[in-house]
């Protein structure tokens, strides 16, 4: 009997076509207008705006720029907000809930226009997204949500009954679902590389492998100590997310890094891809810790991701769990090899909503909760306008209080494996009830 076929690279599939290329070393500035912590999507987007407005601005990254979630994610332009509309309404009121929903539409439209206007070669494909339902009750609720999105926000969204499901996805696991045509896919590492290119060309300086160690008030500005030496900055913008460290302890107590893992299959025959993913859509599931998956930009592989409850090392169990999920969806892939398996950190907060906020003069743009492809550029750019006092261009539903702190938490998410297992148990119970 053959064992699981997991003969794969442990680096992101995305790095094959877009390997990390840090900017060359450069002198450390002594003084500047704005210092940005983090050179992922949010930091580069903010730096681009600031540089084009004539500010002297430098981004410092503890790793190579983009080495974190910006080049490790699934490349799905969902802009998802984890709490649903009903939960947002209960927590913040209907006006705020609708503003958040509407901003998701605006952020996606902005991203697509930004890619086109800036000429970013990142394999963007506006193919739509199918979300699978488990049981009739879920399907009915998703159908109502699709109707509300179409009626209130003008989004092309509609329900897909079980009888028509195979037109969208080659599996019988779901009992229908819904489609949103305002969601697509891109190559996340190419997107970051292109964003870095235009930001550098606009005057942003980026220091790779240069961690920020501390940030202190210094008169009207700040004294920032980096691994390369101290810098004086008029303003500081923190754009760290799932890789936030001890340099910003206030934020670290409010963001929980959670591993998300993705596997990629070896190349599949074109007829197999057409049968399993006939419309080439992005796919998600209506579960607490469901899978997300998609075809590769060239349409030759399937990439499937989900939460990873491991915390250290690179154990094989999470890879096997994703592979089991892949085969459960598509039994004909049982003998297919995996070419890549990798993980990265996403950052969760207690109310699962992205944020711009200010604390002790430092502005933060963070908390993307697994949907940073859309939210990080959007929030980063608005944070840049906030720093410059551009009230109208900085306007966003996400500029409000900081996320709540997490009791007994100082950066070590010891509790996450138990939380993820609890969510999986709730999913199993919900699926069992739906199948009765």
C-alpha positions in Angstrom: 0.0 0.0 0.0 1.4 3.4 -1.0 1.7 6.2 1.5 0.6 9.8 0.9 2.3 11.5 -2.0 3.7 14.6 -0.5 7.0 15.0 -2.3 7.0 18.8 -2.4 9.1 21.9 -2.0 8.6 23.8 1.3 8.8 27.2 -0.3 5.8 29.0 -1.8 4.8 28.0 -5.3 4.6 31.7 -6.1 8.3 32.1 -5.6 9.0 30.0 -8.7 7.9 32.8 -11.1 8.6 35.7 -8.7 11.6 35.0 -6.4 12.2 37.5 -3.6 14.6 40.3 -4.8 15.4 42.7 -1.9 16.6 46.2 -2.9 20.4 46.7 -2.7 21.8 48.0 0.7 21.8 51.8 1.1 23.0 54.3 3.6 20.8 54.7 6.7 19.1 58.1 6.8 19.6 60.2 9.9 16.3 62.1 9.6 13.1 61.8 7.5 9.5 62.8 7.3 7.9 59.4 7.7 9.3 56.0 8.8 7.2 52.9 7.9 7.6 49.6 9.8 6.9 46.8 7.3 7.3 46.5 3.6 4.5 44.2 2.6 1.4 45.3 0.7 0.3 47.9 3.3 3.7 49.5 3.9 4.6 49.7 0.2 1.2 51.2 -0.7 1.5 53.8 2.0 5.1 54.6 1.0 4.1 55.0 -2.6 1.4 57.6 -1.7 3.7 59.5 0.6 6.7 59.5 -1.8 4.5 60.8 -4.6 3.4 63.6 -2.3 7.0 64.7 -1.8 7.6 63.2 1.6 11.0 61.7 2.5 9.9 58.2 3.5 11.7 54.9 4.3 10.2 51.5 5.0 12.1 49.0 7.2 11.4 45.3 7.1 12.8 42.7 9.5 12.8 40.2 6.6 13.1 40.6 2.8 10.3 42.8 1.6 7.3 40.6 0.9 8.7 37.5 2.6 5.8 37.3 5.0 2.1 37.0 4.0 2.4 39.2 1.0 4.0 36.4 -1.1 2.6 33.4 0.8 -1.2 34.0 0.5 -3.7 32.5 -2.0 -4.0 35.5 -4.2 -7.8 35.7 -3.9 -9.1 39.3 -4.1 -12.0 38.6 -1.7 -11.8 41.5 0.8 -13.7 39.3 3.1 -14.9 40.6 6.5 -15.1 37.6 8.9 -18.2 38.7 10.9 -21.3 38.5 8.6 -23.6 41.4 8.0 -25.9 40.4 10.9 -23.0 40.2 13.4 -21.6 43.5 12.2 -25.1 45.1 12.7 -25.4 43.7 16.2 -22.0 44.9 17.2 -21.8 48.3 15.5 -25.3 49.2 14.2 -26.7 48.9 10.7 -25.1 52.1 9.4 -21.6 51.0 10.3 -22.3 47.5 9.0 -23.5 48.7 5.6 -20.5 51.1 5.4 -18.1 48.2 5.9 -19.9 46.1 3.3 -19.8 49.0 0.8 -16.2 49.7 1.4 -15.3 46.1 0.5 -16.8 46.8 -3.0 -15.0 50.1 -3.2 -11.7 48.5 -2.2 -11.9 45.8 -4.8 -12.8 48.3 -7.5 -9.9 50.4 -6.4 -7.4 47.5 -6.5 -8.5 46.5 -10.0 -8.2 50.0 -11.3 -4.8 50.4 -9.5 -3.4 47.3 -11.2 -4.5 48.5 -14.6 -3.5 52.2 -14.1 0.0 51.3 -12.7 0.5 48.6 -15.3 1.2 45.9 -12.6 1.9 42.6 -14.3 0.5 40.2 -11.7 -1.7 37.8 -13.6 -4.9 39.4 -12.4 -8.0 37.4 -13.5 -11.6 38.7 -12.8 -13.0 35.2 -12.8 -15.5 35.4 -9.8 -15.8 33.3 -6.7 -18.0 30.3 -5.8 -18.8 29.7 -2.1 -19.9 26.2 -1.2 -22.8 25.5 1.1 -23.2 22.6 3.5 -26.9 21.8 3.7 -30.1 23.5 2.6 -30.3 26.0 5.5 -26.8 27.4 4.6 -27.8 27.5 1.0 -30.9 29.5 1.7 -29.0 32.0 3.9 -26.3 32.4 1.3 -29.0 33.0 -1.4 -30.5 35.8 0.7 -27.0 37.3 1.2 -26.4 37.2 -2.5 -29.7 38.9 -3.1 -28.9 41.7 -0.6 -25.5 42.3 -2.1 -27.0 42.6 -5.6 -29.9 44.9 -4.4 -28.1 47.2 -2.0 -24.6 47.4 -3.4 -25.1 46.5 -7.1 -22.7 43.5 -6.9 -23.2 40.7 -9.4 -24.0 38.0 -6.9 -26.4 35.0 -7.2 -27.3 31.6 -5.8 -26.2 28.4 -7.5 -28.6 25.4 -6.7 -27.2 21.9 -6.3 -28.5 20.9 -9.6 -26.3 23.5 -11.4 -23.3 23.1 -9.1 -21.2 21.0 -11.5 -21.1 24.0 -13.9 -18.9 25.8 -11.4 -17.0 23.1 -9.4 -16.4 19.4 -10.1 -17.5 18.1 -6.7 -20.6 16.8 -5.0 -19.4 17.7 -1.5 -21.5 20.9 -1.4 -25.2 21.3 -1.6 -25.2 24.4 -3.8 -23.6 27.7 -3.1 -23.4 31.3 -4.3 -21.3 33.3 -6.7 -19.8 36.8 -6.6 -18.4 38.1 -9.8 -16.6 41.1 -8.1 -13.9 38.7 -6.8 -10.9 37.4 -8.8 -7.4 36.1 -8.4 -3.9 37.3 -8.9 -0.3 36.1 -8.5 0.6 37.5 -5.0 4.4 37.4 -5.3 4.2 39.2 -8.7 1.8 41.7 -7.3 4.3 42.5 -4.4 7.2 42.7 -6.8 5.4 45.1 -9.1 4.2 47.2 -6.1 7.8 47.3 -4.9 9.0 48.4 -8.3 6.6 51.3 -8.6 7.1 52.4 -5.0 10.9 52.5 -5.4 10.6 54.4 -8.7 8.4 56.9 -6.9 11.1 57.6 -4.3 10.3 55.2 -1.4 13.5 53.8 0.1 13.3 50.2 1.5 15.7 48.6 3.9 15.6 44.8 3.9 16.5 42.6 6.9 16.6 45.7 9.1 14.3 45.1 12.1 13.0 48.1 14.1 14.0 47.5 17.7 12.2 50.4 19.5 10.1 53.5 18.8 10.2 56.4 21.3 8.8 59.9 21.4 11.4 62.6 20.7 9.9 66.1 21.0 7.5 66.6 18.1 8.8 63.5 16.3 10.2 60.0 17.1 13.5 58.3 17.7 13.4 54.9 16.0 16.2 52.5 16.8 16.8 50.0 14.0 19.3 47.1 13.6 21.3 49.4 11.4 21.2 52.4 13.8 18.9 55.2 15.1 16.7 57.3 12.8 14.7 60.5 13.6 11.3 60.6 12.0 8.6 63.2 12.0 5.9 60.5 11.9 5.7 56.7 12.2 3.4 54.3 10.4 3.3 50.7 11.6 2.2 48.3 8.9 3.1 45.0 10.4 0.5 42.3 10.6 1.0 38.6 11.2 4.7 39.1 11.8 4.4 41.8 14.5 7.2 41.6 17.0 8.3 43.2 20.3 9.2 46.5 18.7 5.5 47.5 18.9 4.2 45.8 22.1 0.9 47.7 22.1 0.0 46.1 18.8 1.5 42.7 19.6 -1.0 42.3 22.5 -3.9 42.8 20.1 -2.9 40.7 17.0 -2.7 36.9 17.1 -0.5 35.3 14.4 -2.3 32.2 12.9 -0.6 29.9 10.5 -2.3 29.4 7.1 -1.0 26.7 4.9 -1.3 26.1 1.1 -0.5 23.0 -1.0 -0.1 23.0 -4.7 -0.6 19.9 -7.0 1.7 18.9 -9.7 0.6 19.9 -13.2 -2.7 18.3 -14.1 -4.1 17.4 -17.6 -6.2 20.2 -19.2 -9.2 18.0 -19.3 -8.9 17.3 -15.6 -8.7 21.0 -14.8 -11.7 21.7 -17.0 -13.7 19.0 -15.3 -12.8 20.0 -11.7 -12.7 23.8 -12.1 -14.7 24.5 -15.3 -15.0 28.2 -14.8 -11.5 28.8 -13.3 -13.1 30.5 -10.3 -11.8 31.1 -6.8 -13.5 28.8 -4.3 -14.3 29.1 -0.6 -16.5 27.2 1.8 -19.1 28.3 4.3 -17.3 26.9 7.4 -15.5 28.3 10.4 -12.2 26.8 9.2 -13.0 25.8 5.7 -10.7 25.4 2.7 -10.0 28.1 0.0 -8.7 26.9 -3.3 -8.2 28.0 -6.9 -6.5 27.1 -10.2 -2.9 28.4 -10.6 -2.8 31.5 -12.9 -1.7 29.3 -15.8 -4.6 26.9 -15.2 -2.4 23.8 -14.7 -2.6 23.2 -11.0 -4.9 23.4 -8.0 -3.8 25.3 -5.0 -5.7 24.6 -1.7 -5.2 26.3 1.6 -6.6 26.3 5.1 -5.7 27.0 8.8 -2.8 25.2 10.3 -2.9 24.5 14.0 0.8 23.8 14.3 3.0 26.4 15.9 6.6 25.4 15.4 8.7 23.7 12.7 7.1 22.3 9.5 5.3 19.1 10.6 3.8 16.8 8.0 0.3 16.4 9.7 -1.1 19.8 8.5 0.0 18.9 4.9 -1.7 15.6 5.1 -4.9 17.2 6.4 -5.0 19.6 3.4 -4.2 16.7 1.1 -7.1 14.7 2.6 -9.4 17.7 2.1 -8.3 17.9 -1.6 -9.0 14.2 -2.2 -12.3 14.5 -0.4 -13.3 17.2 -2.8 -11.8 15.5 -5.9 -11.4 11.7 -5.3 -9.7 11.4 -8.8 -6.7 13.3 -7.4 -5.9 10.6 -4.8 -2.7 9.6 -6.7 -1.6 13.1 -7.7 1.6 14.4 -6.2 2.0 17.8 -4.4 4.6 20.1 -5.8 4.7 22.6 -3.0 3.5 23.0 0.6 4.2 26.2 2.6 2.7 28.3 5.4 2.6 31.9 6.5 1.1 34.0 9.3 -2.2 35.8 9.1 -3.2 38.2 11.9 -6.4 37.9 13.7 -7.9 40.3 16.3 -10.8 40.0 18.6 -13.5 41.5 16.4 -11.9 40.3 13.1 -11.9 43.7 11.3 -9.0 45.5 9.6 -8.0 48.8 11.3 -6.4 52.2 11.0 -5.9 53.7 14.5 -3.6 56.1 16.3 -1.9 55.5 19.7 0.6 57.9 21.3 1.1 59.6 17.9 1.9 56.4 16.0 -0.5 55.5 13.2 -1.2 51.8 12.7 -2.6 50.1 9.5 -3.1 46.4 10.3 -5.4 43.5 11.3 -6.3 42.1 7.8 -7.5 38.8 9.1 -6.6 36.7 6.1 -7.9 39.1 3.5 -4.9 41.4 3.0 -4.7 41.2 -0.8 -7.6 43.7 -0.9 -7.5 45.4 2.5 -3.7 46.0 2.9 -3.3 48.3 -0.1 -6.5 50.0 0.7 -5.9 50.6 4.4 -2.2 51.4 3.8 -3.0 54.2 1.4 -5.7 55.7 3.6 -3.3 55.6 6.5 -0.8 57.6 4.4 -3.4 60.2 3.7 -4.3 60.3 7.4 -0.6 61.1 8.2 -0.7 64.0 5.6 -4.0 65.4 7.0 -6.0 64.7 3.8 -9.3 64.2 5.5 -11.4 63.2 2.5 -8.9 60.8 0.9 -8.2 59.2 4.3 -11.9 58.6 5.0 -12.6 54.9 5.8 -15.0 52.9 7.9 -12.0 51.1 9.4 -10.5 54.2 11.1 -11.7 53.8 14.7 -10.6 52.5 18.0 -7.7 50.0 18.4 -8.6 46.3 18.6 -9.2 45.1 22.1 -6.2 43.6 23.9 -6.1 39.8 24.6 -5.8 38.9 28.3 -2.7 36.9 29.3 -1.2 37.3 25.8 2.2 38.7 25.0 2.9 37.4 21.5 2.9 33.6 22.1 -0.4 32.2 20.7 -0.3 29.1 22.9 -4.1 28.9 22.8 -4.6 28.8 19.0 -4.3 25.0 18.4 -7.2 24.4 20.9 -9.2 27.2 19.2 -8.8 25.8 15.7 -9.7 22.3 16.9 -12.8 23.7 18.6 -13.8 25.5 15.3 -13.3 22.2 13.4 -15.5 20.4 15.9 -18.2 23.0 15.3 -17.9 22.5 11.6 -18.3 18.8 11.9 -21.4 19.2 14.1 -22.9 21.7 11.6 -22.1 19.4 8.7 -23.6 16.4 10.5 -26.8 18.4 11.2 -27.0 19.5 7.6 -26.7 15.9 6.3 -29.6 14.5 8.4 
